[in-house]
Amino acid sequence: MQTVYRAITSYVAENNKLPDNLDTLQFEDYDKPSQSALKKITYNKSNDSAYELCATFKTNTDVENTNTDEESSGGNTIQAKYTTI
């Protein structure tokens, strides 16, 4: 999800606007998320200067949840939501 966030930030710096969808983003080869990972991320463009990235991740139940953003966990699922203005 951080990779997508960085790609959005780069897109805004180059184009002075938010992307319409995640398909328009470019990733470095070494940092490119898989298509299955991208499908798990929801991008909601609220307006011309605000967006949300949302995803649900499955983790090992032994992993401690250290995400500091809005989240809720149940069993071995972590839901993360990032909102940027």
C-alpha positions as CSV (number, residue, x, y, z in Angstrom):
1,M,0.0,0.0,0.0
2,Q,2.9,2.3,0.6
3,T,4.1,1.6,-2.9
4,V,0.8,2.8,-4.3
5,Y,0.9,5.9,-2.0
6,R,4.3,6.8,-3.3
7,A,3.2,6.3,-6.9
8,I,0.2,8.6,-6.4
9,T,2.5,11.2,-4.8
10,S,4.8,11.0,-7.8
11,Y,1.9,11.2,-10.2
12,V,0.6,14.4,-8.5
13,A,4.1,15.9,-8.5
14,E,4.4,15.3,-12.3
15,N,0.8,16.1,-13.4
16,N,-0.5,18.5,-10.7
17,K,-3.6,16.5,-10.2
18,L,-4.7,13.2,-8.7
19,P,-4.9,10.1,-11.0
20,D,-8.4,9.1,-12.0
21,N,-7.6,5.4,-11.1
22,L,-4.7,3.2,-10.2
23,D,-4.3,2.0,-13.8
24,T,-2.6,5.3,-14.7
25,L,0.2,4.9,-12.1
26,Q,3.7,4.0,-13.0
27,F,5.8,1.9,-10.6
28,E,9.6,1.2,-10.5
29,D,10.2,-2.4,-11.6
30,Y,11.8,-3.3,-8.3
31,D,8.8,-1.9,-6.4
32,K,5.9,-2.8,-8.6
33,P,3.0,-4.6,-6.7
34,S,1.5,-7.7,-8.3
35,Q,-1.8,-7.4,-10.1
36,S,-3.5,-9.5,-7.4
37,A,-2.2,-7.1,-4.8
38,L,-3.4,-4.0,-6.7
39,K,-6.9,-5.6,-7.1
40,K,-7.1,-5.7,-3.2
41,I,-6.6,-1.9,-3.0
42,T,-9.5,0.4,-3.5
43,Y,-8.8,4.0,-4.6
44,N,-11.5,6.5,-4.0
45,K,-10.9,10.0,-5.4
46,S,-13.1,12.2,-3.2
47,N,-12.4,15.4,-5.1
48,D,-9.6,17.0,-7.0
49,S,-7.4,17.1,-3.9
50,A,-8.4,14.3,-1.7
51,Y,-8.4,10.5,-1.9
52,E,-8.6,7.3,0.1
53,L,-6.7,4.1,-0.2
54,C,-8.4,1.1,1.4
55,A,-7.2,-2.5,1.6
56,T,-7.8,-5.6,3.6
57,F,-4.8,-7.8,4.4
58,K,-4.6,-11.3,5.7
59,T,-1.8,-11.9,8.1
60,N,-0.4,-14.7,10.3
61,T,-2.1,-14.5,13.7
62,D,1.3,-14.3,15.3
63,V,2.0,-11.0,13.6
64,E,1.5,-7.9,15.8
65,N,-0.6,-5.2,14.2
66,T,1.6,-2.0,14.2
67,N,-0.4,0.1,11.7
68,T,-0.9,3.5,13.2
69,D,-3.6,4.6,10.7
70,E,-7.3,3.8,11.0
71,E,-7.7,0.1,11.3
72,S,-9.8,-2.7,12.6
73,S,-8.7,-6.3,13.0
74,G,-10.6,-9.4,13.4
75,G,-8.9,-12.8,13.6
76,N,-6.1,-12.6,11.0
77,T,-7.5,-9.8,8.8
78,I,-6.3,-6.2,9.0
79,Q,-8.2,-3.4,7.3
80,A,-6.2,-0.2,6.6
81,K,-7.6,3.1,5.4
82,Y,-5.4,6.0,4.3
83,T,-7.0,9.4,3.7
84,T,-5.1,12.2,2.2
85,I,-6.1,15.7,1.4
